[in-house]
Amino acid sequence: MGEQLEGKTALITGAGGALGAAIASRFADESIANLVLVDMTRHAAEHTRAALPSSVKAECIAVDVTDGPAVEDAVRQTVETFGALDVYVNTAGVVSPNARIHNLEFDDWNRTLAVNLNGTFNGIRGVARVLRKKAPVSIVNIASVSGLTAWPYASAYCVSKAGVLHLTRVAALEYAKEGLRINSVSPGTFPTAIHADLPEQVLADLDAKHPMGLGTPGDIVGAVTFLAGDDSRWMTGQTIVVDGGYSLP
Ligand SMILES: NC(=O)c1ccc[n+]([C@@H]2O[C@H](COP(=O)([O-])OP(=O)(O)OC[C@H]3O[C@@H](n4cnc5c(N)ncnc54)[C@H](O)[C@@H]3O)[C@@H](O)[C@H]2O)c1
């Protein structure tokens, strides 16, 4: 058990997913006091809460991150319930269908950008509206190496994550003097439900492209914890690439 997040309160979106659950578990290991677990349904978030130690107070809320006012409400509710919000992790994400641009439906393009990019915008905006100039907050956005390197058949996903990386930089500058730090983590591929619709060959090809092989959610959470906690207090606008060597030139 570490103490990197001792006494802090964190809100995690996409908390019912594989990475969200791993982040919640690692935050608990680092002595976090309170967690707000956000996902599309309470049920998804409750699954993650059930695996946490009783030392952590955890609230589960259903919020669609594409709904800006609902995201802002979740921030206010967290502050009302726990008296603080120290860490906000934008984990909620979806992948776009595996298709070249001429075969991609506009609705699929829009949905991917709405969840991955607009959802992250809503999180940053919600925190800024409620807490800027009032209390320090570390915002950690889950981007992807697909935002740094171009992947054919994944235009919407790549563009959404490239957008998250640049939004991270712009937001970092906007709020550097107002107490908000905004950083991101760019993971390589770790197989989860998000890959359920991907042809097996695509996953095998991705495996071959990672010099250290594919990762696991547990491989990503150390970087998220570092950015969430005070050891990264003089960092903002950056991304930490955790990808088993995938993006090396
Ligand atoms: N798995 C990978 O290889 C990989 C690599 C790089 C980045 N990522 C990113 O990591 C994050 C987590 O992915 P994962 O692999 O754990 O996938 P996952 O499918 O297990 O988790 C994603 C979670 O987000 C939730 N979600 C989706 N849309 C939402 C919305 N509109 N509002 C609220 N919640 C919503 C889902 O219900 C799910 O619980 C995503 O942002 C993903 O893009 C994943």
The ligand as an SDF file (V2000), in Angstrom:
LIG
                    3D

 44 48  0  0  0  0  0  0  0  0999 V2000
   -7.6360   -0.7820  -24.5150 N   0  0  0  0  0  0  0  0  0  0  0  0
   -6.7050   -0.1780  -25.2350 C   0  0  0  0  0  0  0  0  0  0  0  0
   -5.9130   -0.8140  -25.9660 O   0  0  0  0  0  0  0  0  0  0  0  0
   -6.5550    1.3150  -25.1670 C   0  0  0  0  0  0  0  0  0  0  0  0
   -5.4190    1.9060  -25.7250 C   0  0  0  0  0  0  0  0  0  0  0  0
   -5.2830    3.2820  -25.6720 C   0  0  0  0  0  0  0  0  0  0  0  0
   -6.2590    4.0530  -25.0730 C   0  0  0  0  0  0  0  0  0  0  0  0
   -7.3520    3.4350  -24.5430 N   0  0  0  0  0  0  0  0  0  0  0  0
   -8.3580    4.2830  -23.9300 C   0  0  0  0  0  0  0  0  0  0  0  0
   -8.5520    3.8720  -22.5890 O   0  0  0  0  0  0  0  0  0  0  0  0
   -9.8830    4.2150  -22.1850 C   0  0  0  0  0  0  0  0  0  0  0  0
  -10.5330    3.0090  -21.5150 C   0  0  0  0  0  0  0  0  0  0  0  0
  -10.6250    1.9610  -22.4540 O   0  0  0  0  0  0  0  0  0  0  0  0
  -10.8180    0.4230  -22.0280 P   0  0  0  0  0  0  0  0  0  0  0  0
   -9.8960   -0.3520  -22.9020 O   0  0  0  0  0  0  0  0  0  0  0  0
  -10.7830    0.2780  -20.5570 O   0  0  0  0  0  0  0  0  0  0  0  0
  -12.2820    0.1700  -22.6140 O   0  0  0  0  0  0  0  0  0  0  0  0
  -13.6250   -0.3120  -21.8830 P   0  0  0  0  0  0  0  0  0  0  0  0
  -14.6170   -0.4910  -22.9720 O   0  0  0  0  0  0  0  0  0  0  0  0
  -13.3450   -1.4590  -20.9810 O   0  0  0  0  0  0  0  0  0  0  0  0
  -13.9950    0.9480  -20.9770 O   0  0  0  0  0  0  0  0  0  0  0  0
  -14.5760    2.1130  -21.4990 C   0  0  0  0  0  0  0  0  0  0  0  0
  -15.6650    2.5600  -20.5310 C   0  0  0  0  0  0  0  0  0  0  0  0
  -16.1660    3.8210  -20.9750 O   0  0  0  0  0  0  0  0  0  0  0  0
  -17.5680    3.7970  -20.7790 C   0  0  0  0  0  0  0  0  0  0  0  0
  -18.2080    4.7600  -21.6860 N   0  0  0  0  0  0  0  0  0  0  0  0
  -18.3120    4.6940  -23.0320 C   0  0  0  0  0  0  0  0  0  0  0  0
  -19.0140    5.7470  -23.4940 N   0  0  0  0  0  0  0  0  0  0  0  0
  -19.3510    6.4850  -22.4100 C   0  0  0  0  0  0  0  0  0  0  0  0
  -20.0880    7.6750  -22.2330 C   0  0  0  0  0  0  0  0  0  0  0  0
  -20.6330    8.3300  -23.2840 N   0  0  0  0  0  0  0  0  0  0  0  0
  -20.2470    8.1640  -20.9880 N   0  0  0  0  0  0  0  0  0  0  0  0
  -19.7260    7.5150  -19.9070 C   0  0  0  0  0  0  0  0  0  0  0  0
  -19.0180    6.3660  -20.0120 N   0  0  0  0  0  0  0  0  0  0  0  0
  -18.8520    5.8590  -21.2490 C   0  0  0  0  0  0  0  0  0  0  0  0
  -17.9860    2.3700  -21.1150 C   0  0  0  0  0  0  0  0  0  0  0  0
  -19.2710    2.0650  -20.5780 O   0  0  0  0  0  0  0  0  0  0  0  0
  -16.8440    1.5830  -20.4890 C   0  0  0  0  0  0  0  0  0  0  0  0
  -17.1340    1.2280  -19.1470 O   0  0  0  0  0  0  0  0  0  0  0  0
  -10.5970    4.7120  -23.4440 C   0  0  0  0  0  0  0  0  0  0  0  0
  -10.5700    6.1260  -23.4700 O   0  0  0  0  0  0  0  0  0  0  0  0
   -9.7390    4.1600  -24.5560 C   0  0  0  0  0  0  0  0  0  0  0  0
   -9.8320    4.9180  -25.7490 O   0  0  0  0  0  0  0  0  0  0  0  0
   -7.5230    2.1060  -24.5670 C   0  0  0  0  0  0  0  0  0  0  0  0
  1  2  1  0
  2  3  2  0
  2  4  1  0
  4  5  1  0
  4 44  2  0
  5  6  2  0
  6  7  1  0
  7  8  2  0
  8  9  1  0
  8 44  1  0
  9 10  1  0
  9 42  1  0
 10 11  1  0
 11 12  1  0
 11 40  1  0
 12 13  1  0
 13 14  1  0
 14 15  2  0
 14 16  1  0
 14 17  1  0
 17 18  1  0
 18 19  2  0
 18 20  1  0
 18 21  1  0
 21 22  1  0
 22 23  1  0
 23 24  1  0
 23 38  1  0
 24 25  1  0
 25 26  1  0
 25 36  1  0
 26 27  1  0
 26 35  1  0
 27 28  2  0
 28 29  1  0
 29 30  1  0
 29 35  2  0
 30 31  1  0
 30 32  2  0
 32 33  1  0
 33 34  2  0
 34 35  1  0
 36 37  1  0
 36 38  1  0
 38 39  1  0
 40 41  1  0
 40 42  1  0
 42 43  1  0
M  CHG  2   8   1  16  -1
M  END
$$$$
